[in-house]
Amino acid sequence: MRPLLLLLTLPLALAGCGNVLDRLADIGGPPRMTPSSDPTKAPGWRPVGLPMPHIAPLAVEADSLWRPGGRTFFKDQRAAAVGDVLTILVNMADNADFQNTTTTTRTGSESMGVPNLLGLENTIPRVLPKSTPASLVGTSSTNANTGAGEVKRVETVTLSLAGVVTQVLPNGNLVVVARQQVRVNAELRELVVSGIVRPEDIHADNTVAHDRMAEARIAYGGRGQLSDLQAPRYGQQLLDILLPF
């Protein structure tokens, strides 16, 4: 049993030892940078598949100075087709402050009597000894209500990221999706922006503001060790949903 346990723990020990040796080699100097290499040779590399427009093959004309399919000097370089890239500018600065105060007071009093009722008013004291025909019914009510509410919200998000046109709608509008991931140590930050953009709202520098996007969806979050520590456990979340008190 012990040899099997040693074989299982040997890769972990070697991996940790390699990390320690790398850190020891950097003593007295800055961390060494990774040498330049072909990124397609990395173990985790995978080819990227994105939606692209159908491009028909162009015939090459003899003795022509123009290259088929090349970008011309006078052509608009803004995104217009599936697969084109544009930059989305997100600049949100929302500040809301609401204060509501409500105070209501109401007082009511009602009384009713039957002094004459076809001669039957004399029989009322016999049936109800403690009442008189002049004051058979009397009511009074008092109602008071006080309410106060306050809402304060301050949100600021400023960022820019590149997106890809994934679809061209029949009316010419562009469906854009932008995704970005940033990993620092053991924490991964994810940013996703999607929406529908009019070609007329794209600036000359191929950028578009987020407030020009219809059906805009902006999500900024993360996952990692810090996020796991800050989030309540699944059991606690389940109890918070199911417990009625």
C-alpha positions in Angstrom: 0.0 0.0 0.0 2.8 2.4 0.8 4.5 2.1 -2.6 1.2 2.9 -4.3 0.7 5.9 -2.1 4.2 7.1 -2.9 3.6 6.7 -6.6 0.4 8.8 -6.4 2.0 11.6 -4.4 5.2 11.7 -6.5 3.8 13.9 -9.4 2.5 16.4 -6.9 5.8 16.5 -5.1 7.7 17.0 -8.4 5.3 19.8 -9.5 5.7 21.6 -6.2 9.4 21.1 -6.2 9.6 22.6 -9.7 7.7 25.7 -8.6 10.0 26.1 -5.6 13.1 25.7 -7.7 11.9 28.4 -10.1 11.3 30.8 -7.3 14.7 30.0 -5.8 16.3 30.7 -9.2 14.8 34.2 -9.2 16.4 35.3 -5.9 18.5 38.4 -6.4 16.8 39.4 -9.6 13.5 40.1 -11.3 11.2 37.2 -12.3 12.3 35.6 -15.6 10.0 36.1 -18.5 8.8 33.2 -20.6 10.8 33.0 -23.9 8.9 33.7 -27.1 7.6 30.6 -28.8 4.9 29.4 -31.2 1.6 29.7 -29.2 0.0 26.9 -31.3 2.5 24.5 -29.8 1.2 25.0 -26.3 -0.6 21.9 -24.8 -3.9 23.8 -24.2 -4.0 25.6 -27.5 -7.2 25.1 -29.6 -8.2 26.8 -32.9 -10.8 29.5 -32.6 -14.0 29.1 -34.4 -16.1 32.3 -34.9 -19.0 33.0 -37.3 -17.6 34.3 -40.5 -19.3 35.6 -43.7 -19.3 33.5 -46.8 -16.6 34.8 -49.1 -16.8 33.7 -52.7 -13.4 33.1 -54.4 -12.4 36.0 -56.6 -10.7 35.6 -59.9 -7.3 37.1 -60.2 -7.0 39.4 -63.2 -3.8 39.4 -65.1 -1.7 42.6 -65.1 -3.9 44.2 -62.4 -2.6 46.4 -59.6 -5.5 45.6 -57.4 -5.5 42.5 -55.2 -8.9 40.7 -55.1 -10.4 40.9 -51.6 -8.0 43.5 -50.4 -9.1 46.5 -48.3 -9.1 49.7 -50.4 -7.9 53.0 -49.2 -11.4 54.7 -49.6 -13.4 51.8 -48.1 -15.2 52.3 -44.8 -13.3 50.3 -42.2 -16.2 50.1 -39.7 -17.7 46.8 -38.8 -20.5 45.8 -41.2 -20.4 42.1 -41.8 -20.4 38.9 -39.7 -17.0 38.3 -38.2 -16.0 42.0 -38.2 -14.5 43.4 -34.9 -15.6 46.6 -33.2 -14.9 48.2 -29.8 -17.7 48.7 -27.3 -17.3 51.6 -24.9 -19.1 51.1 -21.5 -19.3 54.3 -19.4 -22.0 53.9 -16.8 -22.4 56.5 -14.0 -25.8 56.0 -12.4 -26.7 57.9 -9.3 -30.2 57.7 -7.8 -31.5 59.1 -4.5 -35.1 58.7 -3.6 -36.8 59.8 -0.4 -40.5 59.2 0.3 -42.4 60.2 3.4 -46.1 59.5 3.9 -48.3 60.5 6.9 -52.1 59.9 7.0 -54.6 60.5 9.7 -58.4 59.9 9.6 -61.0 60.2 12.3 -64.7 59.2 11.9 -67.8 59.2 14.1 -71.3 58.1 13.2 -74.6 57.9 15.2 -78.1 56.8 14.3 -81.4 56.9 16.1 -85.1 56.1 15.5 -87.3 58.5 17.5 -90.5 57.4 15.7 -91.1 54.1 14.1 -94.8 53.4 13.6 -95.4 53.5 17.3 -92.9 50.7 17.9 -90.4 53.0 19.5 -91.9 52.3 22.9 -91.2 48.6 22.6 -87.5 49.2 22.0 -86.6 49.8 25.7 -88.4 46.6 26.6 -86.3 44.5 24.2 -83.1 46.5 24.7 -83.3 48.0 28.3 -80.0 49.9 28.0 -80.8 51.7 24.8 -83.0 54.6 23.7 -84.8 55.1 20.4 -82.8 58.4 19.9 -79.4 56.6 19.8 -79.7 53.1 18.6 -76.3 52.9 16.8 -73.1 54.8 17.4 -69.7 54.2 15.8 -66.3 55.9 15.9 -63.0 55.1 14.2 -59.5 56.5 14.2 -56.8 55.6 11.7 -53.2 56.7 11.6 -50.4 55.7 9.2 -46.8 56.8 8.9 -44.4 55.5 6.3 -40.8 56.5 5.2 -38.6 55.1 2.5 -35.2 55.9 1.1 -33.2 54.5 -1.8 -29.6 55.4 -2.6 -27.7 53.8 -5.5 -24.3 54.7 -7.0 -22.9 52.6 -9.8 -19.8 53.4 -11.9 -18.5 51.2 -14.7 -15.9 52.4 -17.2 -14.3 50.0 -19.6 -13.8 49.2 -23.3 -13.5 45.8 -25.0 -13.6 44.5 -28.5 -16.6 42.4 -29.8 -17.4 40.4 -32.9 -20.4 40.8 -35.1 -22.3 37.5 -34.9 -25.3 38.2 -37.0 -26.7 40.8 -39.5 -30.4 41.3 -39.1 -32.7 41.8 -42.2 -33.0 45.5 -41.4 -29.2 45.9 -41.4 -28.6 46.1 -37.6 -25.7 44.2 -36.2 -25.8 41.7 -33.3 -22.6 42.1 -31.3 -21.1 39.9 -28.6 -17.9 40.9 -26.7 -16.3 38.7 -24.1 -13.2 39.2 -22.0 -11.4 37.2 -19.3 -8.7 38.5 -17.0 -6.9 36.1 -14.6 -4.9 37.4 -11.7 -3.3 34.7 -9.5 -6.2 32.4 -8.6 -9.1 34.8 -9.5 -10.7 35.0 -12.9 -12.7 38.1 -13.9 -15.2 37.7 -16.7 -16.8 40.5 -18.7 -19.6 39.9 -21.2 -21.4 42.6 -23.3 -23.9 41.8 -26.0 -26.6 43.8 -27.8 -27.9 45.1 -31.2 -26.1 48.0 -32.9 -27.2 50.2 -35.8 -24.4 50.7 -38.3 -25.1 54.5 -38.2 -24.2 54.6 -34.5 -20.7 53.2 -35.1 -18.1 56.0 -35.0 -15.4 56.5 -37.5 -12.8 54.9 -35.2 -15.0 51.7 -35.2 -16.3 52.2 -31.7 -19.8 52.3 -30.3 -21.1 53.4 -26.9 -23.1 51.1 -24.8 -26.1 53.4 -24.6 -26.5 53.0 -28.3 -27.0 49.3 -28.0 -30.5 47.8 -28.0 -31.2 44.8 -25.8 -27.8 45.5 -24.1 -26.7 42.9 -21.6 -23.6 43.8 -19.5 -22.3 41.3 -17.0 -19.2 41.7 -14.9 -18.3 38.9 -12.4 -15.7 36.5 -11.4 -14.9 33.1 -10.1 -12.0 31.7 -8.1 -10.8 31.4 -4.6 -11.8 34.8 -3.4 -15.3 34.5 -4.9 -15.7 31.1 -3.3 -14.9 32.5 0.1 -17.3 35.4 -0.3 -20.2 33.3 -1.5 -22.4 31.4 1.0 -22.3 27.6 0.9 -24.9 25.7 -1.1 -26.5 24.4 2.0 -27.0 27.8 3.4 -28.4 29.1 0.2 -30.9 26.2 0.1 -32.0 26.9 3.7 -32.4 30.6 2.9 -34.8 29.7 0.1 -36.8 27.0 1.9 -37.1 28.2 5.4 -40.2 30.4 5.9 -38.9 32.2 9.0 
